[in-house]
Amino acid sequence: MIFTLLAVGVISGAVAAYISERKGRSHIEGFLLGFMFGLIGVLIALILARKDND
């Protein structure tokens, strides 16, 4: 049970990290969102605006 939850956290963290990096944000920020909040974290990463590097 614990290993399943850990695997789901790592997978959703990886997806959120990928999304965050494509939007110009930190991949660590995205990973933490996905790992801590699961599918909700992935949705948050999708909703967050692009980060301007001005």
Long-range contacts (C-beta under 8 A, 24 or more apart in sequence): 8-38, 9-34, 9-35, 9-36, 9-38, 10-35, 12-38, 12-39, 12-41, 12-42, 13-41, 15-42, 15-45, 16-41, 16-42, 16-44, 16-45, 19-45, 19-46, 20-45, 20-48, 23-48, 23-49, 23-50, 23-51, 24-50, 24-51, 24-52, 24-53, 25-50, 25-51
